[in-house]
Amino acid sequence: MGKVLVGTSGWDYPEWVGPVYPARGKVDRLRFYTGLFPIVEINSTFYRQPPPTVAESWVRRTPNGFKFTAKFPQTITHDRRLVGAQAELAGFHRFLAPLQESGKLAAALLQLPPSLRFEPRTVRSFYESVPAGLPVAVEFREPSWLSEGSIDLLKEFRFAHVVVDEPLLPIRLEVTAPFSYIRWHGHGPNLWYDYRYSDSQLAEWVPRVRALAERSEAVYGFFNNHFRGDAAANGRTLSEMLSLPPAPWTRGRLMP
């Protein structure tokens, strides 16, 4: 069985003060978060790429063994649509260097736009341009990417297929890389992420996560339903259902 790490998509939400972070006093939210989860997904890199000094700060403020994943910039996926993005790729790779060199980078998340259809030549060319040694997970947002040719390309390049829980695409437990990657987006009627999973819904994911772990060296899972701190609550509940051990730096004690 591969190691299973569950966390949330992002950690720096003002509305988490009270439900997740202490309501009083100044607290380093990232440091506090490491007492709750062993891994976090960085969404801010999608909107604006910080300088490498920010990544260096994250490395210093987190314990050994803590893991990050980071989303590819939207300039690569949504603006250039995977074409002619060499300069942006190089800049993103420079930003990731402190995380990768410290052993704290689990993966880079390539979230594709819902308007982009699968085109084999374009996709192969882009996959070939990704820096060697960078672990990549690819999240499809359009049905044509679920084709056999698309899945075969993931296997060829050893990029992970992102298993998604969302209203528009089916749950596909494909294993195409040494690691597996899951994102729980929610099923809100107006906004997917404005949603809290019930215990019965989370229980349905226990055998799915275990099935992925049986075929992977590691499974990384992230709750993206951040409103009201629901992601943190759902992440903790699923971790308990999976009987995941506390991170070693917590000395066996989970924070409430």
C-alpha angles and dihedrals in degrees: 000000000000121000114270119215119184125190143135137273101256131345108212103086120142091212090061090070102105101012094053110002126045112280092220133048132024115290135179097239095201092052091047091048091058088065089059104040138015096220140033135192116227111220098168092078088068092064102033131003111230121211118268089256088073091056089047089055091051090052092052094047097051130069125251109276096031112128137213134194121194132202120237113248117267089235086073100041106028107022102037092023092218094307125114095353099134095121092048091047091052091050092049091049091052090052091051094049097093091050093046095044091051092051091243099112111098097173148327113243118222105196109187124213117256090234094058116096124203113268112176099212094048092046094047091049092051095045089052090054095056110108112263115257095025110129107225134192118193123209115200119212099175127059098235089070090067090071123120091249092056093048090047090055090053090052092047093053094035092237116153122246108229111232106217134198105201139122100258108046131048125249107259118183095205118160110201103151139036088270134043127221129203130187123190107201100171133232105256112162094228102020120017095217094053092084142102119213116228121232090250091054091050091048089059088062096055096082091041093054091046091049090054091046090055089060100036139063089225139001120212116194130182134188112216097184093103100161113120090356092289091141092059093046093048092045092054092047094051090046089056092047089053091046090233113179121240116262110269093242090063089064090233096304121114118209114239 
